[in-house]
Amino acid sequence: MKPQATPDIARILFIVAILCALTTGTLYVMRPFLPGLIWATTIVVATWPAMLAVQRRCGNRRWLATLVMLLILLVVIVLPLYEAISTLAAHGGEIMDVIRKLPDYALPPPPAWVHDIPAVGSRIAAKWQEFSDAGPGGLLAQLEPYVSIAAHWLIGHAASVGVFVIHMFITVIITGILYVQGEHAAHYVMRFASRIAPVYGEEAVQLAGASIRAVALGIVVTAILQSALGGIGLAVAGVPGAGVLTALMLMLCLAQIGPTLPLLGGIVFLFMHDARVAGILLAVWSLMVVMLDNFVRPVLIRRGVNLSMLLILSGVLGGMFAFGIVGLFIGPVILAVSSTLLSAWIKSPAGQARATAEPHPPLVDPDV
């Protein structure tokens, strides 16, 4: 038996150092385009089934289907986000002035008729009385955990309208390229994943795509639906600044805080100006809007991937605080892939390789 050759440790270390340097340099050069690339990849993965459907209706002409999808992207995603961010940026000073006045504001006691509201009247009156008893500054103390974090985050991100426009321009261009070269890009990613993890690589990529699609369906669609319905209610009820409140609701819904605070502000404004009928109707409408995500979001997420809601929502919130808006998609993907790979590794026999011919447990539920 020949003695086993001693590995060349120095050569291995040099190779690792060169690969790390190349990877770091590549990421540094691509740094200005990374946000747009991440957004474009997320959009293309989430809308790829729709892209194929449009392509079939366009006589399998990919360029025409790509043009249609980019127009839809501009109307459905880019323009609403731009309007929301630019509106918040334009009224950022006014929003911060209102927040600064909260320490000196004392909420009056609830009117007697609030108790007579069916089903929820006593609960609303009790909470209202709690805010009123707190006196000046009490309202801010109750809302501080939400207001301070949300206000600074929203104003800080909304102020960079120019950066947003640049990122959206890059995103649209990369999205068009990915729509045209979608199959080639997917094949390249699949081969890369197979080289990294021969057993679970391809299924991990499929799981990542399913997670992105689930978040896009469940989180983004629900946020747009809630903010749109809430904005309609505010506008019909005659609340001033309905556009600003709608933009604020969209940001809060994307951040998983919900539309409650802007809607509650509109209801309180109507009651303080003796518009009781409009206030009651807006309160009922707001209750339905707030409860909407309890029914719509789980159904939409389950259509994308068979994962627990706790895992998805943890990824959404953690990803958003770690990476910003794009973390809404990155967070759930990281948690979903990591959790499923860990579960599959625990369940699989030790030392199993692809060549053993034993089927491994699937990462993606075939029924999803």
N, C-alpha and C positions, 0 to 999 in steps of 0.2 A: 504494500500500500504506500502510495506516494504521500509525503508529508503535505499537509494543507498549506497553501500559499498564504503568506501573511498579507493582509490588506494594506494598501498604501494609504495610510491615514492622512499624510500631507496632501496627497493628490485629491482625496475626498474633501478635505477642508477647503482647498483652493476652489474646487468646483462649486461647493456650497456657497462660498463667499462671492464668487463671480455671479452665480444665479441670484443671490440676494441683491447684489448691486444692480444687476439688470432689471430685476423686478421693481426695486425702489426707484430707479431712474425712469422706468416706464410709467409708473404711477405718478411721479412728479411731473413728467411731461404731459400726461393726460389729465392732470388735476383740474384744469379749467373746464374740461368736458365731462368729468365724472358725474356731476349732478344731472346734466342733461342725458347722459348715457343711462344712468340708473332710472330716471323718469321714463325715458323712451322704452327701455326694456320692460319696465313694469306695465306701461300702457299697452305695448304690443302683446305681451303675454296674456294680459287680462282680456284683450279684445280680439285675439286671434280667431276664435270661432266666428265672431261677427264678421271679421275680414274675409274668411272663407265663404260665408254666406253671401256677402256683397259681391265677391268675385264670381260666384256662380250666376248671380243675377246680371252681371256685366259681361256675360259671354266668356268667362274665364280669361278676361283681359286684366292682367295683374296691375298694369299702370293705371287703368281707369278705376279699379277697385281701391288702389292706394290713394288716388286723388280724392275719391269720395270719403274714405276713412279720415283723411287729413282735414277735410272740410268739417266733418262731424266732430273731430277732435277740437277744432277751433271753436265751434259753436257750443259744444256741450261742456268742455273742460276748461280751455284756455280763457275764453271770454268771461265766464262766471267767476273764475278764480281771480282774473285781473280786475274785474269790477269790485269784487269783495276786498281785495288787498288795497286797491287804489282808494276805495271809499273809506276804509279804516285809516289809511295814511292821511287823507284829506281832513278827516275829523279827529285825528289823533289827539290834538290839543284839547278839543272839547271833551273827549272821553276822559282824559287825565284830569281835567278841571272838575268833572262830576265826581270822579273818584276821590279827589282831594277834599271835596265838600262833605263827603260821607261822615267824617268825624263830628261835624257840627249839625248833622241832620237827625231829627227825632221823628220817628214814625208815629202818627196819631193812632189812637185806639181804633179797633175795628168797629164799623157801624153795626147797629143791632140787627139789620137785615142780613148780615153775612151769616149769622147762625141759622137762618132759615133756608140756606141753599141746600137742596136735597143731597144726601149721601156724604158730601165733603164739606158742608158748611161748618160744622163744629171743629173739624180738624184745621180748616183754613183760619177760623177765628182764633183758635188756640195758638197757632204759630204766629199769627199777626199780633196777638196780644203779647206774646213772648218778645217779639222785636220791639213793640212799643214800650214795654216795661223796662227794657234795657236802657232807655233814655238816649241822650246824644252820645254818639260814638258806639252805641250798642249794635246798631245795624252793621257798622264796619267790622266790629269784633266777630259777629256771626258770619259775615261773608269774607273775612280776610283771607282764610286759606284758599278761597277760590279766586277772589278779585285780584289779589296781589300777584299771584302766579300767572293767571290768565292775562291780566292787563299788560304786564311788562313783556310777556312772551308775544302777545298779539301785536302790540305797538312796535316792538323791536323787529319783528319779521315783516310787518306791514310797511315799515319805513323804507325798505329796500325795493321800491317798485321798479327802479331801473334794472337792478340785478335780476329781478323776477322776469322782466321782459327779455333780457339776454338769455337767461336759462330756458325760457319757453321757446325762443327762436331756435336755439340749439336742439332742444327736445323735439321740435316739429321736424327739423331736418333729419335727425337720427332716426326718428320714428318712421319717416318715409323710406329711409334706406333699409331699415329692418323689415318693414312690410314687404318690400321688393325681394329681399334676400332672406326671408324668414326661415325657409327650410334649410338653407345652407348654414345659417347661424345655429339653428337647433342641432343639426347634425354635428357641427364642430363642437358644441358644448357637450353633447352626448359622448363623443369620442374622448374628449378631455376627461369627463367624469369617469368613464370606463378605465382610463389609464390610471387615475388616482385610486379608484375603488372598484376593482373588477366585479365584485359580487353585487354591491348595492349602488354603484355610481349612477347608472341610468335611471333607476327608480327614484333616487334622491333628487335628481333634476326634475323628474315628473312631479314629485311631491312639492318641490319649490314652486313650480308653475301653478299647481293646483292651489297652493296656499296664497299666492299672489292673486289669483282669480277669485278666491273666496273673500279676501279682504276687499278687493275692488268692488265685488258685488255687495257684500254685507255692510262694510263700513262707509264707503264713499257714496254708494247709491242711497243708503239710508240717510246719510247726512244731507245730501242734496234734497231728498224728498222732504225731510223734516224742516229744513230751513226754508224751502219754497212754500210749504203749507203754512208755516209759522209767519212768514213774511206776508202772505196773502191775508191771513187773519189780522195782522197788525195794520195793514193798509186799509182793509175794509172797515175796521173799527175806528179809523181816523187817528191813530197814534202818530204823532210827529216823529220824523226821523226813522220811518219804517225801513228805508233802504239801508241805513247804517245798522240798525238792529238785525236786519236779515243777513248782512255780511258778517256781523258778529256771531249770529247763530250758526252760520256755515262753519266758521272757524272753531267754535265751541263744540259743534257736533263732530267735526273731524278729530278734535282732540278728545272725544269721548266724554266731555263734560255735560253735553246735552243742551237743548234749547231753553231750559227752564228759566235762567236768569233774565234774558231779554224779554221773554214772554211775561214773566212776573212783573218786570218793570213797566211794561205796557198796561197790564191789568191795574197796577197800583196807580198809574197816571190817570186812567179813566175814572177810577173810583174817587180820586182826589179832586177831579173836575166834575163830579156829580153826573158822569155818564154811566149810570148804573146798569142800564140795559145792555149797552155795548160792553161794559166790563164783565157782566155775567156771561154773555155770549162768547166773549174772547176767552174767559176762564174755561168754559166747557170745551171750546175749540183747542185751547192750549193743552188741556188734559189729554185729549185724543192725540195731539201731535207728540206730546212727551211719551205716551205709552206706545206709540207706533213702533219704536225700535225694538220693543219686547216681542213683537210678532214678526216684523219684516226681517230684521237682521239675522236671527237664527236660521230662518228658512233659506235666505240667500247664501249664508256662509255654508250651510250644509250641502247646498248644491255644488259648491266648489271643492270641498275637501271634508273628509270625515274625521274631524278633530274636535276636541272639547272646546267649548266656548271660553272656559277659563284660560286655556292656553292661548287662544287667538287674542283675547282681550288683553292679556298680560303682555303679549308681544306688541300689540298696537300701542299701549300706553308706554311701555318701557322703550320701544323703538322710537316713539315720537320725542320723548325727553332726551334720548341719547343722540339721535341723528336729525331731529327736526321733522318737518312734514314727511319727507321721504321715508323716515323711520316707521311710518304707518305700515309700509309694505315690507321693509327690511326686517323689522322686529319679529312679526309672525313667521316669516320664512325661516329665520335663524332658529327660533324655538321649535317650530314644527319639524324641520329636518333633523335637528339635534335630538329632540325627544323620540322621534320615530326610529332613527338610526340606533339610538341607545336601546330602545325596546327590542328592536330586531336582533341586535347583538346579544342581548341577555337571553333571548329565547332560542337563538341558534346554537347548535352543538359547538363545543370548543374545537378550534383548529379547523373548522370547515372551510374548504376552498371550493372554487367554482368547478374544479375537475372532479369532485367527489360524486357529482350527479345527484346529490340529495337536494330536493327543492327547498329554497329558503323562503321564509315567510314574506309575503309581499308588503312593500312599504305603502303602496297606494291601494286603497280599497277598490276592487274592480267594479263594485256597484255604484261608485260615485261618478 
